Amino acid sequence: MSSGVVNGGVSFWFADDGLPAVREPLTGDATADVVIVGGGYTGLWTAYYLKKAAPFLRVTVLEQRFCGYGASGRNGGWLYNGIAGRDRYAKLHGREAAVRLQQAMNDTVDEVVSVLAAEGVEADVHKGGVLEVATTPAQLARLRAFHEHELSYGEKDRELYGARETAGRVRVAGAVGSSWTPHGARVHPVKLVKGLADVVEGLGVTIHEATPVTEIRPKHAVTPYGTVRAPYVLRCTEGFTASLKGQRRTWLPMNSSMVVTEPLTGEQWAAVGWEGRETLGDMAHAYMYAQRTADGRIALGGRGVPYRFGSRTDNDGRTQAETVEALREILVRFFPSLAGVGVEHAWSGVLAVPRDWCATVTLDRATGLGWAGGYVGSGVATTNLAARTLRDLVRQDSGQGRQTELTELPWVGHKVRKWEPEPLRWLGVQGMYATYRAADRRELRTHGVGSSRLARVADRVAGRG
């Protein structure tokens, strides 16, 4: 790796906007009406909506490092309408229920944009939609199938482009087609999470940072500094859930890595296009995701080392050199004219993957324990829908509200089995992504129309089928 690349330091987004001054930790036992474990998007949005709906509620957020330290401060800034598990929910609850879930996600993108504007949070939001490109015949076949599949869930404003129309948006080398949805926006992840934390604090929410929760049990959130007691304890810990007592196999912390370039010149942008600032993805099995930042860089991510043995998380985002090089290769393959552009920063983070790859929201009315997560990388918008749903579930259970359209969505209360114990977990995930990468290489080499059989094998291992 080039010595000029900043490696880790949580993320470029924090380097760009500055690490926060850490709020005071918990200093002893305390009580609340609702205690939220995790100061990322899910926890902060949940605190926001609870306080907006019932300002009298005493809401406390406990965060192990500082707000946004996890995926909320390290993601690719894709505020879009994807949700993990929709097809499975269609099988379990019927197509109509899954269509309602998708419509709720479409609406969520606009909800986030409007709330940030109303609350004065400047997060570099640009609603340019999501463009997903195909660069091989096999990817094009998957793209067309994907496009039709999205239309079948009621997304009538999605558009399918050929090579020429795709180049008119973003000039990706070798792109033979793309699918575009307006239900997506670019955001600066850290400006969003910092702004949201400030807003909820202004509403009267208590936030304790540098306060790791070691155990959650009914009406108790236990930390080294004291225990917070509350009728409702909501777990909003996503990729860090495995560190909690009894949760080691609940969700798998999948690793994702990113790089960001130096700012591009006007001439370089003219060669690339991308004037619409769409978020950009592809149809590879081991897919990439990218955005054009507000200060004129390309931030691009994908899977590096996908999983650490024993569900361990990373050290402040530090990333292996081969991962940085692999992401740079994707950048240059997409945009050959940028071969000389420097990569300035690299980092990694974890996202939560349930065994059936389905995002969920739950409140156990018998215990007052609730949780949301398992977003599988689609959390920037899904966290907001999850938070509004947790708000409605808490209000319904406490007698302050009734059943709502959100509490009736099919992901509410979904149960899934735990991941296998080690070393099976590690072997399965490593093998799965090695197979996906082999499938992508084969498709690039052969230019066959059909998806590689290797990818279907990986799907079965993953439990996606």
C-alpha positions as CSV (number, residue, x, y, z in Angstrom):
1,M,0.0,0.0,0.0
2,S,1.2,3.5,-0.8
3,S,2.7,5.2,2.2
4,G,0.5,8.2,1.5
5,V,-2.7,6.4,2.2
6,V,-4.3,7.0,5.6
7,N,-5.3,3.6,6.9
8,G,-8.1,3.3,9.4
9,G,-8.6,6.1,11.9
10,V,-12.3,4.9,11.9
11,S,-13.1,6.4,8.4
12,F,-12.4,9.1,5.9
13,W,-15.8,10.6,6.9
14,F,-14.4,11.3,10.4
15,A,-11.1,12.5,9.1
16,D,-13.1,14.9,6.8
17,D,-15.5,16.2,9.5
18,G,-13.3,15.7,12.6
19,L,-13.5,13.2,15.4
20,P,-16.1,14.3,18.0
21,A,-15.5,15.4,21.6
22,V,-16.6,12.3,23.5
23,R,-19.7,12.9,25.7
24,E,-19.5,12.0,29.4
25,P,-19.8,8.3,30.3
26,L,-22.3,6.9,32.7
27,T,-21.2,7.6,36.3
28,G,-23.4,5.2,38.3
29,D,-26.8,3.4,38.3
30,A,-29.6,5.3,36.6
31,T,-33.2,4.9,35.5
32,A,-35.1,5.8,32.3
33,D,-38.3,5.0,30.5
34,V,-36.4,3.7,27.5
35,V,-32.7,2.8,27.3
36,I,-31.2,2.4,23.9
37,V,-28.0,0.5,23.5
38,G,-25.9,1.8,20.5
39,G,-25.4,5.3,19.3
40,G,-25.6,4.7,15.6
41,Y,-28.3,5.5,13.2
42,T,-30.8,3.0,14.6
43,G,-30.4,4.1,18.2
44,L,-30.4,7.9,17.4
45,W,-33.3,7.7,15.1
46,T,-35.3,5.7,17.7
47,A,-34.5,8.3,20.3
48,Y,-35.5,11.0,18.0
49,Y,-38.9,9.6,17.1
50,L,-39.7,8.5,20.7
51,K,-39.0,12.0,22.0
52,K,-40.9,13.7,19.1
53,A,-43.9,11.5,19.8
54,A,-43.8,11.7,23.6
55,P,-41.5,14.5,24.9
56,F,-42.1,13.4,28.5
57,L,-40.3,10.1,28.0
58,R,-36.9,9.8,29.7
59,V,-34.7,8.3,27.0
60,T,-31.1,7.3,27.5
61,V,-28.6,6.2,24.8
62,L,-25.5,4.2,25.8
63,E,-22.7,4.1,23.3
64,Q,-19.4,2.1,23.8
65,R,-17.1,4.6,22.0
66,F,-18.8,7.6,20.4
67,C,-21.9,8.1,18.2
68,G,-21.2,6.8,14.7
69,Y,-18.2,4.7,15.7
70,G,-19.6,1.7,14.0
71,A,-21.3,1.3,10.6
72,S,-23.0,4.6,10.8
73,G,-19.7,6.5,10.5
74,R,-18.0,4.1,8.0
75,N,-20.6,3.3,5.4
76,G,-20.7,4.3,1.7
77,G,-23.3,7.0,2.2
78,W,-26.1,5.2,0.2
79,L,-29.4,6.4,1.5
80,Y,-31.5,4.2,-0.7
81,N,-34.6,1.9,-0.7
82,G,-33.0,-1.5,-0.5
83,I,-34.0,-3.8,2.3
84,A,-32.6,-7.2,3.2
85,G,-35.0,-10.1,3.2
86,R,-37.8,-8.7,1.1
87,D,-38.1,-11.8,-1.1
88,R,-38.2,-14.1,1.9
89,Y,-40.9,-12.0,3.5
90,A,-42.9,-12.3,0.3
91,K,-42.7,-16.1,0.6
92,L,-43.6,-16.1,4.2
93,H,-46.3,-13.4,4.3
94,G,-47.4,-13.0,0.7
95,R,-46.5,-10.6,-2.1
96,E,-48.8,-7.9,-0.9
97,A,-47.1,-7.7,2.5
98,A,-43.6,-7.4,0.8
99,V,-44.9,-4.7,-1.5
100,R,-46.0,-2.7,1.5
101,L,-42.5,-3.2,3.0
102,Q,-40.9,-2.0,-0.2
103,Q,-43.2,1.1,-0.4
104,A,-42.3,1.9,3.1
105,M,-38.6,1.8,2.2
106,N,-39.3,4.0,-0.9
107,D,-41.0,6.6,1.4
108,T,-38.2,6.3,3.9
109,V,-35.6,7.9,1.6
110,D,-37.8,11.1,1.4
111,E,-38.5,10.9,5.2
112,V,-34.8,11.1,6.0
113,V,-34.2,13.9,3.5
114,S,-37.1,15.9,4.8
115,V,-36.3,15.4,8.5
116,L,-32.6,16.4,8.0
117,A,-33.8,19.6,6.2
118,A,-36.4,20.4,8.9
119,E,-33.9,19.9,11.7
120,G,-31.1,21.9,10.0
121,V,-28.7,18.9,9.6
122,E,-26.3,19.6,6.7
123,A,-25.2,16.1,5.5
124,D,-24.2,16.8,1.9
125,V,-27.5,15.2,0.8
126,H,-28.0,14.9,-3.0
127,K,-31.0,12.9,-4.2
128,G,-29.6,11.6,-7.5
129,G,-31.0,8.1,-7.3
130,V,-29.2,4.8,-7.6
131,L,-27.5,3.6,-10.8
132,E,-26.5,-0.1,-10.9
133,V,-24.5,-1.1,-14.0
134,A,-23.6,-4.3,-15.8
135,T,-20.2,-4.8,-17.5
136,T,-20.5,-8.4,-18.7
137,P,-23.1,-10.4,-20.5
138,A,-23.8,-12.4,-17.4
139,Q,-24.2,-9.2,-15.4
140,L,-26.5,-7.8,-18.0
141,A,-28.8,-10.8,-17.8
142,R,-28.9,-10.4,-14.0
143,L,-29.5,-6.7,-14.3
144,R,-32.5,-7.2,-16.6
145,A,-33.9,-9.8,-14.2
146,F,-33.3,-7.6,-11.3
147,H,-35.0,-4.6,-13.0
148,E,-38.1,-6.7,-13.7
149,H,-38.1,-8.0,-10.2
150,E,-38.1,-4.5,-8.7
151,L,-40.9,-3.5,-11.0
152,S,-42.9,-6.4,-9.6
153,Y,-42.7,-4.9,-6.2
154,G,-44.4,-1.7,-7.4
155,E,-41.4,0.4,-8.3
156,K,-42.9,1.9,-11.4
157,D,-40.5,4.9,-11.7
158,R,-37.4,2.6,-12.2
159,E,-35.7,3.0,-15.6
160,L,-33.6,0.5,-17.7
161,Y,-30.8,1.9,-19.8
162,G,-28.6,0.5,-22.6
163,A,-24.9,1.2,-23.0
164,R,-25.4,4.7,-24.6
165,E,-27.9,5.9,-21.9
166,T,-25.7,4.5,-19.2
167,A,-22.7,6.5,-20.5
168,G,-24.8,9.6,-20.5
169,R,-25.1,9.3,-16.7
170,V,-21.7,7.8,-15.7
171,R,-19.0,6.7,-18.2
172,V,-18.1,3.3,-16.7
173,A,-15.7,1.4,-19.0
174,G,-17.4,-1.5,-20.7
175,A,-20.8,-0.8,-19.2
176,V,-23.5,-2.5,-21.4
177,G,-26.6,-1.5,-19.4
178,S,-27.9,-0.2,-16.1
179,S,-30.9,0.2,-14.0
180,W,-31.8,3.5,-12.2
181,T,-34.2,4.2,-9.4
182,P,-35.0,7.7,-8.1
183,H,-35.3,6.3,-4.6
184,G,-31.7,7.0,-3.5
185,A,-29.5,9.8,-2.3
186,R,-25.9,10.4,-1.5
187,V,-25.1,11.5,2.1
188,H,-22.0,12.2,4.2
189,P,-22.4,9.5,6.9
190,V,-20.6,11.3,9.7
191,K,-22.3,14.7,9.1
192,L,-25.6,12.8,9.3
193,V,-24.8,10.9,12.6
194,K,-23.2,13.9,14.3
195,G,-26.1,16.2,13.4
196,L,-28.7,13.6,14.5
197,A,-26.9,13.1,17.8
198,D,-26.9,16.9,18.4
199,V,-30.6,17.1,17.5
200,V,-31.7,14.3,19.9
201,E,-29.6,15.8,22.7
202,G,-31.4,19.0,22.1
203,L,-34.7,17.2,22.5
204,G,-33.6,16.1,26.0
205,V,-32.2,12.7,25.3
206,T,-29.3,11.7,27.6
207,I,-26.4,10.3,25.6
208,H,-23.5,8.5,27.5
209,E,-20.5,7.8,25.3
210,A,-17.4,5.7,26.3
211,T,-19.9,3.4,28.0
212,P,-19.8,-0.2,26.8
213,V,-22.8,-2.3,27.6
214,T,-21.7,-5.8,28.5
215,E,-25.1,-7.4,29.1
216,I,-28.7,-6.7,28.3
217,R,-31.4,-8.4,30.3
218,P,-35.1,-7.5,31.0
219,K,-35.3,-3.9,32.3
220,H,-31.4,-3.7,32.7
221,A,-28.6,-2.5,30.5
222,V,-25.4,-3.4,32.4
223,T,-22.1,-1.4,32.0
224,P,-18.8,-1.3,33.9
225,Y,-19.9,2.0,35.4
226,G,-23.4,1.2,36.5
227,T,-26.7,-0.3,35.3
228,V,-29.5,1.7,33.6
229,R,-32.9,0.3,34.5
230,A,-35.9,0.9,32.3
231,P,-39.1,-0.8,31.3
232,Y,-37.8,-1.0,27.7
233,V,-34.3,-1.9,26.7
234,L,-33.7,-1.6,22.9
235,R,-30.6,-3.2,21.3
236,C,-29.4,-1.2,18.4
237,T,-25.9,-2.6,18.0
238,E,-25.8,-4.0,14.5
239,G,-22.3,-5.4,13.6
240,F,-21.2,-5.1,17.2
241,T,-24.0,-7.3,18.6
242,A,-21.7,-10.3,19.0
243,S,-19.8,-8.6,21.8
244,L,-22.8,-8.7,24.1
245,K,-23.3,-11.6,26.5
246,G,-25.3,-14.4,24.9
247,Q,-25.3,-12.8,21.4
248,R,-22.1,-14.3,19.8
249,R,-24.0,-16.2,17.1
250,T,-27.0,-13.9,16.7
251,W,-25.7,-11.8,13.8
252,L,-22.5,-12.3,11.9
253,P,-20.3,-9.2,11.7
254,M,-19.5,-9.0,8.0
255,N,-16.5,-6.8,7.0
256,S,-16.8,-4.2,4.3
257,S,-13.9,-1.9,3.2
258,M,-13.7,1.4,1.4
259,V,-11.2,3.8,-0.2
260,V,-11.5,7.4,-1.2
261,T,-9.6,9.2,-3.9
262,E,-7.9,12.6,-3.8
263,P,-10.2,15.3,-5.2
264,L,-10.6,15.0,-9.0
265,T,-9.9,17.9,-11.3
266,G,-12.6,19.4,-13.6
267,E,-11.0,17.6,-16.5
268,Q,-11.1,14.3,-14.8
269,W,-14.8,14.7,-13.9
270,A,-15.5,15.6,-17.5
271,A,-14.0,12.2,-18.6
272,V,-16.1,10.4,-16.0
273,G,-19.4,12.2,-16.2
274,W,-21.5,11.5,-13.1
275,E,-23.1,14.9,-13.1
276,G,-26.2,13.5,-11.5
277,R,-24.3,12.4,-8.4
278,E,-26.1,9.0,-8.4
279,T,-24.9,6.4,-6.0
280,L,-23.2,3.8,-8.1
281,G,-23.2,0.0,-7.9
282,D,-22.7,-3.0,-10.1
283,M,-24.2,-6.5,-10.7
284,A,-21.1,-8.5,-9.7
285,H,-21.6,-11.2,-7.2
286,A,-19.0,-9.6,-4.9
287,Y,-20.4,-6.2,-5.7
288,M,-19.0,-2.7,-5.4
289,Y,-20.6,0.6,-4.2
290,A,-19.5,4.1,-4.8
291,Q,-20.5,7.8,-4.5
292,R,-19.3,11.1,-5.8
293,T,-18.6,13.1,-2.7
294,A,-19.6,16.7,-2.1
295,D,-15.9,17.7,-2.3
296,G,-15.3,16.0,-5.6
297,R,-13.8,12.6,-4.7
298,I,-14.8,9.1,-5.4
299,A,-15.6,6.9,-2.4
300,L,-15.7,3.2,-3.4
301,G,-16.2,0.1,-1.3
302,G,-16.6,-3.7,-1.5
303,R,-15.8,-6.8,0.4
304,G,-12.2,-7.2,1.6
305,V,-11.5,-9.8,4.3
306,P,-15.1,-10.7,4.8
307,Y,-15.1,-12.0,8.3
308,R,-12.8,-12.4,11.3
309,F,-12.7,-15.6,13.3
310,G,-14.8,-15.6,16.4
311,S,-17.0,-12.7,15.2
312,R,-14.2,-10.2,16.1
313,T,-14.5,-6.6,14.9
314,D,-11.7,-4.5,13.6
315,N,-9.2,-2.1,15.1
316,D,-10.5,1.4,14.3
317,G,-11.0,0.5,10.7
318,R,-7.6,-0.6,9.8
319,T,-7.6,-2.4,6.4
320,Q,-5.2,-4.9,4.8
321,A,-3.0,-3.7,1.9
322,E,-4.4,-6.3,-0.5
323,T,-7.9,-5.1,0.1
324,V,-6.9,-1.5,-0.7
325,E,-5.2,-2.6,-3.9
326,A,-8.3,-4.7,-4.9
327,L,-10.6,-1.7,-4.5
328,R,-8.2,0.5,-6.4
329,E,-8.3,-2.1,-9.2
330,I,-12.0,-1.8,-9.4
331,L,-11.8,2.0,-9.5
332,V,-9.3,1.9,-12.4
333,R,-11.3,-0.9,-14.2
334,F,-14.4,1.3,-14.0
335,F,-12.6,4.5,-14.9
336,P,-9.3,3.8,-16.7
337,S,-8.7,7.6,-17.2
338,L,-8.2,7.8,-13.4
339,A,-5.3,5.4,-13.3
340,G,-3.0,8.1,-12.0
341,V,-5.4,9.4,-9.3
342,G,-4.2,8.8,-5.8
343,V,-6.1,7.0,-3.1
344,E,-6.0,9.1,0.1
345,H,-7.8,7.0,2.7
346,A,-8.8,3.4,3.3
347,W,-10.9,1.9,6.1
348,S,-13.2,-1.0,7.1
349,G,-16.2,-1.6,9.2
350,V,-18.7,-4.4,10.1
351,L,-22.3,-4.8,9.1
352,A,-24.7,-7.4,10.6
353,V,-25.8,-10.4,8.7
354,P,-28.6,-12.7,10.2
355,R,-28.5,-16.4,9.2
356,D,-31.3,-15.9,6.7
357,W,-30.1,-12.4,5.5
358,C,-33.3,-10.8,6.7
359,A,-33.4,-7.4,8.5
360,T,-35.8,-7.4,11.5
361,V,-37.5,-5.3,14.1
362,T,-38.8,-6.8,17.3
363,L,-40.3,-5.9,20.7
364,D,-40.8,-8.7,23.1
365,R,-43.9,-7.6,25.1
366,A,-43.2,-10.1,27.8
367,T,-39.8,-8.7,28.7
368,G,-39.6,-5.2,27.2
369,L,-36.6,-6.1,25.2
370,G,-36.5,-4.9,21.7
371,W,-34.0,-4.8,18.8
372,A,-33.6,-3.8,15.2
373,G,-30.9,-4.6,12.7
374,G,-29.4,-7.2,10.5
375,Y,-29.5,-4.7,7.6
376,V,-26.8,-6.6,5.5
377,G,-25.3,-3.3,4.3
378,S,-28.6,-1.5,3.5
379,G,-28.9,0.3,6.8
380,V,-28.5,4.0,6.0
381,A,-32.3,4.3,5.2
382,T,-33.5,1.0,6.8
383,T,-32.4,2.3,10.2
384,N,-34.9,5.1,10.0
385,L,-37.8,2.8,9.1
386,A,-36.7,0.5,11.9
387,A,-36.6,3.4,14.4
388,R,-40.1,4.6,13.5
389,T,-41.3,1.0,13.9
390,L,-39.7,0.6,17.3
391,R,-41.3,3.9,18.4
392,D,-44.8,2.5,17.4
393,L,-44.1,-0.8,19.1
394,V,-43.1,0.8,22.3
395,R,-46.0,3.2,22.2
396,Q,-48.4,0.4,21.5
397,D,-47.1,-1.8,24.3
398,S,-47.1,1.0,26.8
399,G,-50.7,2.0,26.0
400,Q,-49.7,5.4,24.4
401,G,-50.5,4.3,20.9
402,R,-52.2,1.7,18.7
403,Q,-51.3,-0.7,16.1
404,T,-50.0,1.1,13.0
405,E,-49.2,0.3,9.4
406,L,-45.5,0.1,10.4
407,T,-46.1,-2.5,13.2
408,E,-47.9,-4.6,10.6
409,L,-45.0,-4.8,8.2
410,P,-43.8,-8.4,7.6
411,W,-40.3,-7.9,9.1
412,V,-41.7,-7.1,12.6
413,G,-41.2,-10.0,15.0
414,H,-39.4,-12.2,12.5
415,K,-37.3,-15.0,14.1
416,V,-34.2,-16.6,12.7
417,R,-31.9,-19.3,13.8
418,K,-28.4,-18.6,15.1
419,W,-25.2,-18.9,13.0
420,E,-23.1,-22.1,13.3
421,P,-20.4,-22.3,15.9
422,E,-16.7,-21.8,15.0
423,P,-14.8,-22.9,13.0
424,L,-17.9,-23.7,10.7
425,R,-18.9,-20.0,10.7
426,W,-15.4,-18.8,9.5
427,L,-15.0,-21.6,7.0
428,G,-18.5,-21.0,5.5
429,V,-18.1,-17.2,5.1
430,Q,-14.5,-17.4,3.7
431,G,-15.6,-20.1,1.3
432,M,-18.7,-18.2,0.2
433,Y,-16.8,-15.1,-0.8
434,A,-14.0,-16.9,-2.4
435,T,-16.6,-18.6,-4.5
436,Y,-18.3,-15.4,-5.4
437,R,-15.0,-13.8,-6.5
438,A,-14.2,-16.9,-8.5
439,A,-17.6,-16.6,-10.2
440,D,-16.9,-12.9,-11.1
441,R,-13.5,-13.7,-12.5
442,R,-15.0,-16.5,-14.6
443,E,-17.7,-14.2,-16.0
444,L,-15.2,-11.5,-16.8
445,R,-13.0,-14.1,-18.6
446,T,-15.6,-16.1,-20.5
447,H,-18.2,-13.4,-21.2
448,G,-20.9,-16.0,-21.0
449,V,-24.5,-14.9,-20.9
450,G,-25.5,-17.0,-17.9
451,S,-24.4,-16.5,-14.3
452,S,-21.6,-18.8,-13.2
453,R,-22.7,-21.9,-11.4
454,L,-20.2,-21.1,-8.7
455,A,-22.4,-18.2,-7.6
456,R,-25.4,-20.5,-7.1
457,V,-23.2,-22.8,-4.9
458,A,-22.2,-19.7,-2.8
459,D,-25.9,-18.7,-2.5
460,R,-26.7,-22.1,-1.1
461,V,-23.9,-21.9,1.4
462,A,-24.9,-18.4,2.4
463,G,-28.5,-19.4,3.0
464,R,-29.7,-16.8,0.5
465,G,-31.6,-19.3,-1.6
